[in-house]
Amino acid sequence: SDTSVFCPYIEHDDRVGGGGGNRGFPGRRRKGRGPFRGKMYSEMNHHPRNWSGAGPSPRSRLEEEDGDVLMSDPHDVLRSRYTPYGRPNRDRERGGLSNISLTVRQNLSTLERLGPRSNAPKKSWFKVSIPYGRKYEKAWLINVIQNLCSVPFTPVELHYANNRVVFYVEDASAANALKQVSRKIVAPDGYKIVILLNPCSSPTSVQRELKPEEIEQLKLCMSKRYDGSQQALDLKNLHTDPDLVAQNIDMVLSRRSCMLAVLRIIQENIPELLSLNLSDNKLYRLDDMAELPQKAPNLKILNLSSNQLKTDRDLDRLKDLKLEELWLDGNLLCDSFPPTTLPPTKGSYFGSEDLKALILRFLQQYYTVYDSGDRQGLLDAYHDGACCSLSIPFSLHNHSRSTLAEYFKNSRNVKKLKDPTMRFRLLKHTKLNVVAFLSELPKTQHDINSFIVDVCAQTNTLLSFTVNGVFKEVDGKCRDSVRAFTRVFIVVPAGNNGLCIVNDQLFIRKATNKEIRKAFVMPAPTPSSSPVPTLTAEQQEMLQNFSLQSGMNLEWSQKCLLDNDWNYAHAAQVFTQLKVSALVPF
C-alpha cells in the first residue's frame, strides 16, 4: 500500500534511547509499524464529529487549527492524517485532493497560517500545552523551558488541565521559539518534554472587563493612595490592597482591563499627576501603558521596581514621557546593563591656604555652638536679613514611616513642592526666625573629620561654599541615628576677619552604609564636655587657630596650649618637636 496507518501514541516511545512496544516479537511486523513512526495521539486536537446533515467538507476539516500541525516532523510530509472514527478516505478513487497537497497545507508554519489571508490581529495569543506536565513541578518546568527558549516569554494563566500544563503566550516569535524547544528537553524520569501550540483568542483574565461598582471601588482605593501635596499616586502592590481584597476585586495591573481602568481614573481625576508608583505589580509588559503620556502628560517620576520586565524594548511605550526619574530595580532587564563604577571622590577644594584657614575656623566655631545644645549663640553668625531653608529627598513611601519624618514638615524641596504659598512659608527670613527654626531641629553631634568643603564662588565681598558630612542625633526617638548632610553657605565678610551668613541651605538624607561605617571613628568631644564655652574669647580664637594649623582636635589642642600656659608660639614649637618624633595624637 502507498499509505501508512497512524500509530497511537505510547508514552514510553519518547524515553531516551528508544524502547517502544513490540519487544517480544522482533520478527513480526504489526500493522502501522513502518519506518516512519506515527504521530502521538496526545499531540492531536481531535474534534467531535458533526453528525448533522451539512457537516464540514474534508478540506475545512483538514484546515482546522490543530496542535499536530505546529509540532509535525519533516518526515511526516508523506503520511495522511489519522482519523480513527472518520469515514474511509475515498478521495483518491474519486480523483479528489491528493495526500501530498493536503499534507503540505497541514505543515504550514504558525506565522504562515496567520498570514495575509487571516484576519488575526498583529499581536496574537497562543495556547501552550505540555502533555503529562502534571508529573513535574511547574516552577522547574517553566524555568527549564525559559532557559532553552531563544525568545524570552512570560507564561500567562499557568495552570494544570487534567494531566497537562497549560499557559498562554502573546508573542508569535516566542510561540515559534517554543515550537523549536519541543522534544529537546529530557525530564529527570527520562522522558522528552513535548510542547504543543495553538493560536487562540486572548485569555479570560485579559478579556475580563471591570464592572461599574468595581471601578468605583478602585477609584476610592486610589483616592486613599494619592498624596495631593506631592501630586503622587502610590499603587505599589495594588492587588493586595485590603479594601479591594475585602470586596473580592482581583486588581491585577498586568491585565489590560485593569490597567486601562487605572489610566482612565487618572485622566479624569488627577491629570496633573507628577509621580506614579507601580512597583510590585507583576507587570511583564507595558503595552497597556501606551496611553500614559496622554493620560498624565506632566508625569516626572515613574517607579516600575520589582516587576517582571525582561528587556529594554518594554520601555518603548514610555518614550513620550518627559520623565526625570525612572525606577527599574528588581526587574530582569537590569541584568542586561553592566554595573557602573563611579570614580572616587576627591577631597576638599578651597582655592588657597588663606581661604582654607578662614573657612575651617568658621566651621569649627559654627558647629561647636550648633552642637552645644543651645543654638541661640548662632545669632551672631547670621546677617540681620539672612534666610534659611531645609529640604529632604522626595519619597514615594509613607512619610510618617520614613526615618526622616522629623524633618518632613519643614522640607522645602522646590523640585517637588509646586505651591508658591508653601514655598514662601517654608523659607525662613531674618536671623531671629532662622535661629528659632534651627533651635527646633533635633539636637545633633557633627563629625568634623567627615567634612568635605568645596568653594563654589569667591569675590571681594561674597563667598559661597558647600559642606558635606555626617552627624548623629543625640536625643529623641532617632537617637544615635547617623544622617548625611549637604549645606550651602553664602557669606559676606564680618569684623575680626570673620564671616557672616546671608543664605543657608541645608539638605539632609539617610547616610549610606559606607558613611555610617566611617562616621565617628575618631573620638570627638561631646557638646556637654566641649571646652570651648568655658574659655575667654581670646583663648577660644587661639584654640581654633591652633587646631586648624596643627590638625589636632580641640581636646588635644587645648591640652597643648594649657601645658604651655597659653603661649601660642611655645606650644607650636613643642607640637613641631612632638610631630617629628611621631608622638602627636590626632
HULINGI-V875812 format. One line per field, one symbol per residue. psi: psi as a letter, one per 30 degrees, with the letter a starting at -180 (. if undefined). Layout:
# HULINGI-V875812
psi->???
This chain:
# HULINGI-V875812
psi->lglkkkklkkeffgkkgahaagffiffkjlkghafjkllkeffkjkkkkjgleillleeeefglkkefefgkleggegklkkifgllkjgeeeggakleeeeeeeegkleeefgaffkgklejllkkkkjkgffflkeeeeeeeeeefkfkkljkkhklkjbglkklklfkeeeeeeeeffkgfkklfgfkkkkkkkkkllklefefkkklefeeeeeeeeeefgkjeefhkjjgkhefgkeeeefghjjijffkeeeeeeeeeeeefehfgkfkkjglhghkflgefgfgeeeeifgkfkkjglhahkelffffffgffkikfkjkgkglfffffkkkkkklkklalkfeleeeeeeeeeeeeeefeeegffjgfffeffklegllklkllkkkflkfffkfgeffefgkijfffjfjeeeeeefjklkfeeeeeeefflkkljkjeffkkkkkekkafgkkklkkkallkkglafhkgkklklkkjkjllkllhhakkkfkjjkkklkkleeeeefkhekkkklefgkfefflleeeeeeeeeeeeefflleefeeeeeefghgjeeeeeeeeeeeeeghgkk.
